Amino acid sequence: MENQNRILYLLTRKRKGALDDQEQQELDGWIGMHDSRRILVEQLEQQEKQREVLHSLQYFASHQSLTQFKDRHINTKVSASPLPAMMKPFFYWTIAALVLVCSTIALYFMPQKHTAGNIDELTIAAQNILPGKDKAILELSNGDYVALENIANGTSKIIEGLKIIKSSDGEISYESSSKAAESLAINKIVTPKGGQYRIRLSDGTRVWLGAESELEYPLQFKDGSRQVKLSGEAFFEVTRLKGPDGFNIPFRLMLPKQTIDVLGTSFNVSAYPTDPVNRTTLVNGKIKVTTSNRSTTLEPGQQALVVKDGGELQVNQVDVRNMDEWKNKSFRFEEESIQEIMKKIARWYDVEISYEGKVTTELFTGAVSKYENPSKVLKLLEMTGKIKFRIEGRRIIIMS
């Protein structure tokens, strides 16, 4: 990362008008290697863009330890080139545009209406592949199953004394008799591929469940204890809750090879059984992540990576701006390989993935809309120049 930090230093001095002749010559040589670098420098001359561009460069220049960690444990590495070429850097899109970041340098794209081109083979091949939607199965403690998408928004359904309420915007919550509450029944909500769902637990905690995920939880929490189990991915907004003694009741999330203890906060967890690493990203508040051999407390803007095979834990600074977008609108990548990214795409679009030839070892960071046709997501990745795609039916083939 030494070269990235050097370029950041030179760009910062240029913005301040402090470059000497030798530094200017060094920077000109770097700019001349690719037109997109010239565009980046022109952006720095626009006052409204300076902070965003420099923040992105600083952010990605500080990730050497994360890359090394992933190289050791996930068998992926960053390309050895000093700085990946940038594709047209334009507006940072906070809501509606597609943003993609390649390795250590950001790729900025115009909003969708400006990136759409003529219909091509990839778009035609993907036209029947639709994004996921709200769908899940609720497994009750008595063995009954409820397809939650069959309950209309703004209505409720009573099963064995349990009233399942679905809000006008699709969130599930419960009302129960005292008998049902005393039974301390355990329920499970399961999302399939191409599914997601929201649930409000008995303590008021809200959970956004990602595709192909399971959340196991009690119908009512016991006094002094709040514990749930997750397999897959979810975003939690944990409610602070005090016991009769006036002390806060912790919220505990059980994951493979780790536990997370929470008081009141919001965070994202990705812990799929087939993934070698669990990711926990804290947006606000404070949480404690514990493995078999280590425990650490996260501050906002930090992400914990836990290797399931061995339990090694590493904490890194990450960009949590727009993290809430994951709950409803976007994929998020944080220094992830193409294999990791394609797993997310496979889960959401319910497609198969296969590879031909040598696969790029480049790492990607960024956010991409979940509700686009998958061809748009794939074409953004293709614009990095590191990878190509072909679609056959419901199979996406990644080519070198």
C-alpha positions as CSV (number, residue, x, y, z in Angstrom):
1,M,0.0,0.0,0.0
2,E,3.1,2.3,0.1
3,N,2.5,3.4,-3.4
4,Q,-1.2,4.2,-2.8
5,N,-0.3,6.4,0.2
6,R,2.4,8.1,-1.9
7,I,-0.1,9.0,-4.6
8,L,-2.6,10.2,-1.9
9,Y,0.2,12.4,-0.5
10,L,0.9,13.9,-3.9
11,L,-2.7,14.5,-4.8
12,T,-3.3,16.2,-1.4
13,R,-0.3,18.5,-2.0
14,K,-1.5,19.2,-5.5
15,R,-4.9,20.3,-4.1
16,K,-3.1,22.6,-1.7
17,G,-0.8,24.0,-4.5
18,A,2.3,22.8,-2.6
19,L,3.9,20.4,-5.2
20,D,7.6,21.0,-6.0
21,D,8.9,20.3,-9.5
22,Q,10.1,16.8,-8.7
23,E,6.8,15.8,-7.1
24,Q,4.8,17.4,-10.0
25,Q,6.9,15.3,-12.4
26,E,6.2,12.1,-10.4
27,L,2.5,12.8,-10.3
28,D,2.3,13.6,-14.0
29,G,4.0,10.3,-14.8
30,W,1.3,8.5,-12.8
31,I,-1.5,10.5,-14.4
32,G,-0.2,9.8,-17.8
33,M,-0.5,6.0,-17.4
34,H,-4.3,6.1,-17.8
35,D,-7.0,8.7,-18.9
36,S,-9.1,7.8,-15.9
37,R,-6.4,9.1,-13.6
38,R,-6.5,12.4,-15.4
39,I,-10.3,12.5,-14.7
40,L,-9.7,11.8,-11.0
41,V,-7.2,14.7,-10.8
42,E,-9.8,17.0,-12.6
43,Q,-12.3,15.9,-10.0
44,L,-10.0,17.0,-7.2
45,E,-10.1,20.5,-8.7
46,Q,-13.9,20.6,-8.1
47,Q,-14.4,21.7,-4.5
48,E,-17.6,19.8,-4.0
49,K,-15.9,16.5,-5.1
50,Q,-12.6,16.9,-3.2
51,R,-13.6,15.5,0.2
52,E,-15.4,12.5,-1.3
53,V,-12.4,11.5,-3.6
54,L,-9.7,12.1,-1.0
55,H,-11.8,10.2,1.6
56,S,-12.1,7.2,-0.7
57,L,-8.4,7.2,-1.5
58,Q,-7.5,7.4,2.1
59,Y,-9.9,4.7,3.0
60,F,-8.6,2.2,0.5
61,A,-5.0,3.1,1.1
62,S,-5.4,2.0,4.7
63,H,-6.5,-1.6,4.1
64,Q,-3.3,-3.5,3.8
65,S,-3.8,-5.5,6.9
66,L,-7.3,-6.6,5.8
67,T,-5.9,-7.7,2.4
68,Q,-3.1,-9.7,4.1
69,F,-5.6,-11.3,6.4
70,K,-7.8,-12.4,3.6
71,D,-4.8,-13.6,1.6
72,R,-3.9,-15.9,4.5
73,H,-7.3,-17.3,5.3
74,I,-9.5,-17.0,2.2
75,N,-6.9,-17.7,-0.5
76,T,-7.5,-14.4,-2.3
77,K,-5.0,-11.6,-2.9
78,V,-4.9,-8.1,-4.5
79,S,-3.3,-7.7,-7.9
80,A,0.3,-6.8,-7.8
81,S,-0.1,-3.8,-10.0
82,P,0.7,-0.5,-8.2
83,L,-2.8,1.0,-8.7
84,P,-5.6,-0.6,-10.7
85,A,-6.8,1.6,-13.6
86,M,-9.9,3.6,-12.7
87,M,-13.0,3.6,-14.9
88,K,-14.7,7.0,-15.4
89,P,-15.0,8.4,-11.9
90,F,-18.1,10.5,-11.6
91,F,-20.7,11.2,-9.0
92,Y,-20.9,9.3,-5.8
93,W,-24.4,7.9,-5.7
94,T,-25.9,7.8,-2.3
95,I,-29.4,6.5,-3.1
96,A,-30.2,5.6,-6.7
97,A,-27.0,5.0,-8.6
98,L,-24.8,1.9,-8.8
99,V,-21.4,2.3,-7.0
100,L,-18.6,-0.1,-7.5
101,V,-15.1,0.0,-6.0
102,C,-12.3,-2.1,-7.4
103,S,-9.4,-3.2,-5.2
104,T,-7.8,-0.2,-3.6
105,I,-9.2,2.5,-5.9
106,A,-12.8,3.6,-6.2
107,L,-14.8,3.3,-9.5
108,Y,-17.6,5.9,-9.6
109,F,-20.4,5.7,-12.1
110,M,-23.2,7.9,-13.2
111,P,-26.8,7.1,-12.1
112,Q,-28.5,4.2,-13.9
113,K,-30.2,6.4,-16.5
114,H,-26.8,7.5,-17.8
115,T,-25.2,4.1,-17.8
116,A,-27.8,2.2,-19.7
117,G,-26.8,1.5,-23.2
118,N,-28.2,-0.6,-26.1
119,I,-29.6,-4.0,-25.3
120,D,-26.7,-6.5,-25.5
121,E,-26.4,-10.3,-25.2
122,L,-25.9,-10.2,-21.4
123,T,-29.0,-8.1,-20.9
124,I,-31.1,-10.4,-23.2
125,A,-29.8,-13.5,-21.5
126,A,-30.7,-12.1,-18.0
127,Q,-34.2,-10.8,-18.8
128,N,-35.9,-13.7,-17.2
129,I,-33.8,-13.6,-14.0
130,L,-35.7,-11.5,-11.5
131,P,-34.4,-10.0,-8.2
132,G,-35.5,-11.6,-4.9
133,K,-38.5,-10.4,-2.9
134,D,-40.0,-10.6,0.6
135,K,-40.7,-14.3,1.2
136,A,-40.0,-16.6,4.1
137,I,-41.3,-19.6,6.0
138,L,-42.2,-19.4,9.7
139,E,-41.6,-22.6,11.6
140,L,-43.6,-22.7,14.8
141,S,-42.7,-24.7,17.9
142,N,-45.7,-27.0,17.4
143,G,-44.4,-28.0,14.0
144,D,-46.7,-25.9,11.9
145,Y,-45.3,-23.9,8.9
146,V,-46.6,-20.6,7.7
147,A,-45.7,-19.0,4.3
148,L,-45.4,-15.4,5.4
149,E,-45.9,-14.0,1.9
150,N,-49.4,-15.5,2.0
151,I,-50.4,-13.1,4.9
152,A,-51.5,-9.8,3.4
153,N,-49.9,-6.6,4.6
154,G,-52.0,-5.0,7.3
155,T,-53.6,-8.2,8.4
156,S,-53.0,-11.0,11.0
157,K,-53.4,-14.8,11.3
158,I,-54.1,-16.8,14.5
159,I,-52.5,-20.2,14.8
160,E,-52.8,-22.2,18.0
161,G,-53.5,-19.1,20.1
162,L,-50.6,-17.2,18.5
163,K,-51.5,-14.1,16.6
164,I,-49.1,-13.3,13.7
165,I,-49.4,-9.7,12.8
166,K,-48.1,-8.3,9.5
167,S,-47.7,-4.5,9.3
168,S,-48.7,-2.4,6.4
169,D,-45.1,-2.4,5.2
170,G,-44.6,-6.1,5.6
171,E,-42.9,-6.5,9.0
172,I,-43.9,-9.6,11.1
173,S,-44.6,-9.4,14.9
174,Y,-46.6,-11.4,17.5
175,E,-49.3,-11.2,20.0
176,S,-49.8,-14.2,22.2
177,S,-51.9,-15.5,25.2
178,S,-50.2,-15.8,28.6
179,K,-50.2,-19.6,28.2
180,A,-48.3,-19.3,24.9
181,A,-45.8,-16.9,26.5
182,E,-45.2,-19.2,29.5
183,S,-44.4,-22.0,27.2
184,L,-41.2,-20.2,26.0
185,A,-41.8,-21.6,22.6
186,I,-39.0,-21.4,20.1
187,N,-39.8,-20.3,16.5
188,K,-37.7,-20.2,13.4
189,I,-38.0,-17.9,10.3
190,V,-36.3,-19.2,7.2
191,T,-35.7,-17.3,3.9
192,P,-35.0,-19.3,0.7
193,K,-32.8,-18.2,-2.1
194,G,-34.3,-15.1,-3.6
195,G,-36.0,-14.2,-0.3
196,Q,-35.7,-11.7,2.5
197,Y,-37.8,-10.8,5.5
198,R,-38.3,-8.4,8.4
199,I,-39.3,-9.4,11.9
200,R,-39.9,-7.6,15.2
201,L,-39.0,-9.7,18.2
202,S,-40.9,-9.6,21.5
203,D,-38.4,-7.1,23.1
204,G,-38.8,-4.7,20.1
205,T,-35.6,-5.7,18.4
206,R,-35.9,-5.5,14.6
207,V,-34.2,-8.0,12.3
208,W,-33.8,-7.7,8.5
209,L,-33.0,-11.3,7.3
210,G,-31.1,-11.8,4.1
211,A,-31.5,-14.5,1.5
212,E,-31.0,-18.2,2.4
213,S,-30.9,-17.4,6.1
214,E,-32.4,-18.7,9.3
215,L,-33.2,-17.0,12.6
216,E,-34.1,-19.0,15.7
217,Y,-35.7,-17.1,18.6
218,P,-38.0,-17.5,21.5
219,L,-41.6,-16.3,21.3
220,Q,-41.0,-14.5,24.5
221,F,-37.6,-13.8,26.1
222,K,-37.0,-15.1,29.6
223,D,-36.4,-12.6,32.4
224,G,-32.8,-11.4,32.3
225,S,-32.0,-13.2,29.0
226,R,-32.3,-12.4,25.4
227,Q,-30.6,-15.0,23.0
228,V,-31.2,-15.8,19.3
229,K,-29.3,-17.9,16.8
230,L,-28.5,-17.0,13.2
231,S,-27.3,-18.8,10.1
232,G,-26.8,-16.6,7.1
233,E,-27.0,-12.8,7.0
234,A,-29.1,-10.2,8.9
235,F,-29.1,-6.6,10.1
236,F,-30.1,-6.1,13.7
237,E,-31.5,-3.0,15.5
238,V,-31.3,-4.1,19.1
239,T,-33.6,-2.4,21.6
240,R,-32.2,-1.5,25.0
241,L,-34.1,-3.3,27.7
242,K,-33.8,-3.1,31.5
243,G,-34.6,-5.8,33.9
244,P,-36.5,-5.5,37.2
245,D,-33.2,-4.7,39.0
246,G,-32.7,-1.7,36.7
247,F,-29.7,-3.1,34.8
248,N,-29.6,-3.5,31.1
249,I,-30.4,-7.0,29.8
250,P,-27.8,-8.0,27.2
251,F,-28.9,-9.3,23.8
252,R,-26.8,-12.3,22.7
253,L,-26.5,-13.6,19.1
254,M,-25.2,-17.1,18.6
255,L,-23.2,-17.8,15.4
256,P,-20.9,-20.7,14.3
257,K,-17.6,-20.3,16.1
258,Q,-18.6,-17.0,17.8
259,T,-21.0,-15.1,19.9
260,I,-22.0,-11.4,19.8
261,D,-23.1,-9.6,23.0
262,V,-25.2,-6.4,22.5
263,L,-26.9,-3.8,24.7
264,G,-28.5,-1.4,22.2
265,T,-27.1,-0.9,18.7
266,S,-27.4,-1.7,15.0
267,F,-25.0,-4.0,13.2
268,N,-24.8,-6.4,10.2
269,V,-23.7,-10.0,10.4
270,S,-22.9,-12.4,7.6
271,A,-22.3,-16.0,8.8
272,Y,-23.3,-18.5,6.1
273,P,-22.3,-22.1,6.7
274,T,-20.5,-22.3,3.4
275,D,-18.4,-19.2,3.9
276,P,-15.0,-19.6,5.6
277,V,-15.3,-16.2,7.4
278,N,-18.0,-14.6,9.5
279,R,-18.3,-10.8,9.2
280,T,-19.7,-8.5,11.8
281,T,-20.0,-4.8,11.0
282,L,-21.0,-2.3,13.6
283,V,-22.9,0.8,12.5
284,N,-23.6,2.4,15.9
285,G,-23.5,1.5,19.6
286,K,-21.1,-1.1,20.9
287,I,-20.9,-4.9,20.7
288,K,-18.5,-7.6,22.0
289,V,-17.4,-10.4,19.6
290,T,-16.1,-13.6,21.2
291,T,-14.5,-16.6,19.7
292,S,-12.9,-19.7,21.3
293,N,-9.6,-17.9,21.8
294,R,-10.3,-14.2,21.8
295,S,-12.8,-11.5,22.7
296,T,-12.9,-7.9,21.4
297,T,-15.3,-4.9,21.6
298,L,-16.2,-3.2,18.3
299,E,-16.6,0.6,17.9
300,P,-18.8,2.1,15.2
301,G,-17.2,1.8,11.8
302,Q,-15.3,-1.4,12.6
303,Q,-15.7,-4.9,11.2
304,A,-14.7,-8.2,12.8
305,L,-13.6,-11.1,10.6
306,V,-13.7,-14.5,12.3
307,V,-12.2,-17.5,10.6
308,K,-14.3,-20.5,11.4
309,D,-11.4,-22.9,11.0
310,G,-9.2,-21.9,13.9
311,G,-11.2,-19.0,15.3
312,E,-8.7,-16.2,14.4
313,L,-10.3,-12.8,14.7
314,Q,-9.2,-9.5,13.1
315,V,-10.8,-6.1,13.4
316,N,-10.6,-3.5,10.6
317,Q,-12.0,0.0,10.0
318,V,-14.6,0.0,7.3
319,D,-16.9,2.5,5.6
320,V,-20.4,2.1,7.1
321,R,-21.9,5.1,5.3
322,N,-25.1,3.9,3.7
323,M,-24.8,0.6,5.5
324,D,-28.5,0.8,6.2
325,E,-29.1,0.5,2.5
326,W,-28.2,-3.2,2.8
327,K,-31.5,-3.7,4.7
328,N,-33.6,-3.1,1.7
329,K,-31.7,-1.9,-1.4
330,S,-28.2,-3.0,-2.0
331,F,-25.4,-5.6,-1.9
332,R,-22.3,-4.4,0.0
333,F,-18.8,-5.7,-0.7
334,E,-15.9,-5.1,1.7
335,E,-12.6,-6.2,0.1
336,E,-14.3,-9.3,-1.2
337,S,-13.2,-11.7,-3.9
338,I,-15.4,-12.4,-7.0
339,Q,-16.3,-15.8,-5.5
340,E,-17.7,-14.1,-2.4
341,I,-19.6,-11.6,-4.5
342,M,-21.1,-14.2,-6.7
343,K,-22.3,-16.2,-3.7
344,K,-24.4,-13.1,-2.8
345,I,-25.7,-12.8,-6.3
346,A,-26.6,-16.5,-6.5
347,R,-28.5,-16.3,-3.2
348,W,-30.5,-13.2,-4.2
349,Y,-31.3,-14.0,-7.8
350,D,-31.6,-17.8,-7.2
351,V,-29.1,-18.7,-9.9
352,E,-26.2,-21.2,-10.3
353,I,-22.6,-20.0,-10.6
354,S,-19.8,-21.6,-12.5
355,Y,-16.2,-20.6,-13.5
356,E,-14.2,-21.0,-16.7
357,G,-10.5,-20.4,-16.8
358,K,-8.4,-18.6,-14.2
359,V,-10.4,-16.4,-11.9
360,T,-9.2,-12.9,-11.0
361,T,-7.7,-12.5,-7.5
362,E,-8.7,-8.8,-7.4
363,L,-10.7,-7.7,-4.3
364,F,-13.8,-5.5,-4.6
365,T,-15.4,-3.0,-2.2
366,G,-18.6,-1.1,-2.8
367,A,-22.4,-1.1,-3.0
368,V,-24.6,-2.3,-5.9
369,S,-28.4,-2.1,-6.1
370,K,-30.2,-5.4,-5.5
371,Y,-33.2,-4.5,-7.6
372,E,-31.5,-4.1,-10.9
373,N,-31.5,-6.8,-13.6
374,P,-28.5,-8.9,-12.8
375,S,-26.9,-8.0,-16.1
376,K,-26.4,-4.4,-14.8
377,V,-24.6,-5.7,-11.8
378,L,-22.4,-8.0,-13.9
379,K,-21.6,-5.3,-16.4
380,L,-20.4,-3.0,-13.7
381,L,-18.0,-5.7,-12.6
382,E,-16.9,-6.2,-16.2
383,M,-16.0,-2.5,-16.4
384,T,-13.1,-3.2,-14.1
385,G,-11.5,-5.1,-16.9
386,K,-10.8,-8.0,-14.6
387,I,-13.6,-10.3,-15.5
388,K,-16.3,-11.3,-18.0
389,F,-19.6,-13.0,-17.7
390,R,-21.9,-15.2,-19.8
391,I,-25.5,-16.2,-18.9
392,E,-27.0,-19.5,-19.9
393,G,-30.6,-20.0,-18.6
394,R,-30.3,-19.5,-14.8
395,R,-26.5,-20.1,-14.8
396,I,-24.0,-17.3,-14.7
397,I,-20.5,-18.3,-16.0
398,I,-17.5,-16.3,-14.8
399,M,-14.7,-16.1,-17.4
400,S,-11.1,-15.0,-17.2
